[in-house]
Amino acid sequence: MTFTIESTSTVTADDVAAIKKLTAAATAYDDMAPLSEHVLIHLHHGGDSADEHVIMRAADGTVVGYLHLDQTDVVAGPVVEVVVHPDFRRQGLGRRLVETAVERAHNPKLRLWAHGELASAYQLASNMGFTKTRELWQMRRSLLAPLPKFELANGVTLRTFEPGVDEDAWLGLNSEVFAEHPEQGRMTREDLDVRMSEGWFEPRGFFLAAKETDGGEKLVGFHWTKIHGGLRKGAHDHPEIGEIYVLGIAPSERGTQLGRALTFAGLDYLRREGLSAAMLYVDAENESARHLYESLGFAHWDSDVMFTRS
């Protein structure tokens, strides 16, 4: 069978729909979404000048493979995410897509994300000279099990995010909390606005912890939850699940149990929304965070793996 490959910096509405259909088929087959939220948001909003979309089509025009090439990080290197339709695997199509990315990348230090520990991803990475350099754990917890009551320290109040009011204060705290994080710490106002425009955004599930100071309110922590899947925010092929999307505590408040209180406040909200389970992502090397979440009832479910080609 003949396949063609094209590369473009922008994608048409028809191609976005075809790529989403391809992604849904792969998700149902692998029980794991093949593309990150970052890529899906870029697809939804048309991408930016640093995006490159590599599309593979069968002879009848059907999209059977897709690769996203992000070259914004000139220091760490370009990032690739790739998906091939389950009906067209084991024909070398994934390798052809990654070879195209290698040819088009401005930096030879290419990074490849594999979502879920699939044997095929490890084999592709090994065959093309990539080595494992990062592991991101997905952890899950039942919301049907009891949730402890949470208490806030004296002087700390809890409220929900108010669009049009809290953006700058939240971005400031987020940058402070995640100064060393390769993705979250670089979030801009534009990034935040894009996420707030997504159908899943719900301010009622975005909790802020604050203290009153002589200069006014100061944010000291937050728990941004997310609900995805199901039919609540549009049709999806997997059941609804809640997510600890981002949890952050100001350095001055670490050791005060504020993280536990915010975690359970968010989980309580997700359970009241009728969800039976919650998930989160954490770097495998972050032992303190993993141990915290394990103490809160979360267990390792699966892993996303980054491979690097030098």
N, C-alpha and C positions, 0 to 999 in steps of 0.2 A: 504494500500500500504506500502511496506517495503522500508525504506531508510537507507543508511549506511553513517557513518561519518568517515572521515580520517583526520589526522593532519600531516602536513609536513612543514619543514623549507624552502624547495625549491619547485618550481612548474614547471611542464613540459610545453613545448610550446603548446601541445594540451589542457592542463588544463587552461593555460592563455587564449587561444582562447575561451574555453567554458565559463570561468568566464566573459570575455568581452561580450559574447553573452547574458549571464544572466543579466549582468548590463544594456545592451542596452534595453532588454525587460522591466526591472524595470523602467528605465528612461522614456520610452515611456508611460508606464502605470501611473506612479506617476507624470509625468512632472517635475521630479527632479532626478538628478543623486544620486544613493544611496551610492557611495563611493567617498572619497575625492581624490584630485590630489595626495596627499602623498601616498595613497594606490595604485593608478593606476600606479604611477612611480615605486613603489617597485615591482609591478607585472611585469611591462614591463622589468625591469632590473634584475629580479630574486630575489629581496629582499636582506636581510642581515641576520646575525646570530641571531638577536633579533626578526626577523619576524616569525610568525607562521600562516600558512594558513590552515583553517579548511574548508574542502569541503564536502558537502552533495550530495549524488547521489541517484537517483531513481534506481529501480531494473534493468532497462535497461542500466544503466551507465550514464544517463543524469545528468548533474550538475544542481541541483535545488536550492541549497543554498550555500552561501560562507560567511565566517567570517575571518577578518584579525585581528590578535592579535599582537600588538606592545608593547614590554616590555622594551623599551630603557630608559624611564624615571622612575628611581627607587624611586624618591621622590614623584612625583605627582601620580604615579601609571600607570598600563598598560592601553592602549587605544584599544577599540574594535570598528570595523565597520562591519555591517552585512547586507546581502541582501538575500531575498528569491524570487524566481520566482513568478510572479503574479498568475500563474495557480495553485500554490501549497501552497498558503497562507491559514490561518485560520485552520491549522492542527497541530499547535504547533511546527513547524520546526524552527522558529526563536528562540523560547525559548530553544529548544534542542541545537542549535548552541551556544547560550550565556552560557548555563549551561556547555558546553564543555570548553568554555573560562575560566569560573570561576574555573573549576577543574584544568586547566593547568597553570593558572596565578601564578606567584611567589609571587605576592603582592595582598592581598584581596581587596585593594582599587582600584577597577576596574572602568574605565570610558568608557561610551558608547556614541558614536556620532550617532545622528539621523539627517539625512539630509532632511529638510522639516518638517513642523509641522504636521506629520501624526498622526491621532488618534491611529493607531495601535502601533506606536512607544511609545507613552505615556502610553498606556495600558501595553505593554510588560515591560517597565521600572518600572512602579508602581507595577506590579505583582511580580517582581523579587527583589524588595527592593532598586531600584535606585531612586535618587532624582535629580531634575534639578539643575545644578550648573553653567551653562554658556549658553549664547545665542549669536549666531553669525548672524547678519542681512545680508541678501542679498538685495542690493538696485539696482534699475535700472533707466536709463534715456534714453529718446529718443534722437537719434542723428539727427533726422529730424527737431527738433526745433532749433532755432538760437543758435549759440555758440558765446559768447562774444570774442572780440579781447583780446589777452593776451599781457602784457608788462612785461619785466624783469627789475629788479632794476639795477641801474648803477653798472657797474663792473661785472655783472653776464652774462655769455654766455651760450648758449644752443647748445648741439651737441648730437649725438647718440653714443651708446655704441660700442666700438671697441674690438671684441674678441681677446684675446692674449695680450691685453694692459691694459684694465681697471678692470680686475677681482679683484686684491688685493685692489685697492683703493675703489672699490664699496663695497667689503666685509667689509672693515674698517668702512665706513660710515653707512652701513646697521646695523652693530653691535652697533654702537653708537646710531642710531635713535631708534632701537628696543631692547634696552638693557633689558626692562621689559616685552617684548612680549614672551609668552611661546613657540612659534614655530619659527617665523621669525628671532628673535634675535639669534637663535642657528645655523643659516645657515653656513655651511662650504664650503671650496673650492670644495670639492667633491660634495656637494649638488648642488652648482652652475653649475658645469660641467655637472652633470646629466641633469639638466633642459635645459642647452644650447644644449644638444644632442637630445632633444625632437623635434619632427616634427613641433611643433607650434612655436618654438623659432624664433624670427625675430629681429635682431639688429636694424633695421630701426624703430621699435616701442619701443625701450628702450632709453629713453631720460635722459641725464645727464646735470645738471646745475653746472657750475664751476666758480671759481674766480681765477685770477692770484695773486700770492703772491711772496714774495722774494725767496721762496724756490721752486717756480714753481706752476703748477695748483693745486688747491684744490677743490675737489668735495663738493658741499654744498646742493645738492638735486638730486632726481631722480624720474622718473615716468616710470615704466616698464609696458607696456601694453601687452595684450595677445588676440589672436583671436582663438576662438574654435568653434567647430560645423561646419556644412556644408561639402563641398567637397574640400575646398582649401588645407587642410593638411591631407586628408584622409577621408574615408567615415564615416559619423556620422548620427545619427537619429534625430538630431534637427538642427534648422536654425543657421547660423553663428551669433555670438554675440561677441562684444568687451568687454574687461575687464580691469579695473584698477587693474592690478595684484599686484603691490606693489608701493606705493607712500611714499617717505621719504624725510624729510627736516631736515637739520642739526640744532641742538638746537640754534646755533648762528644766524640762519636765520628765526626763528619763529617770526611771527608778521610782516614780510616784504611782505606778499602776494605772496611769491614764490610758496607756495602750490597751490594757485589758478591758477597761470600762468602755472605751470607744468601740472596741471590737464587738462586745456583747450588745451595745446599743444598736449597732448596725445589723447584727444577726437577728436581734429581736424584731427590728423593722422588716427584714426579709421574711421572717416566719409569719409576721402579721399580714404580709402580702400574700400568704398562702403557699410559699415555697417549701419544699421538703429537704433541700440540700443547698450548701454553699461551697464555693471554691475560692482559691487564691493562687497566685504565682509568687514564688520566692526563689532567689538564687540558691543553688545547692550549697555553695560555699559559705552562705550566711548562717552559720550554725546557731547563733543566738536567736535569730528570727525563726528558724525551723523549730527550735526547742520551745519557743513561746507558743507557736501555733499548735505544736503537738500537745502542749499542756492545756490548750483550749479545745482539744478534741479533734483536731485535723490530722489526717494521715496522708502519706504520699500516695498519689493516684497515678501519675504519669510524668514524663519529662519532655521538655523541649531542649534540643541540643544544638549548640553552635559549633560548626567546624570551620577552621581557618586554613587557607591555602597561601603559603608564603613563597 
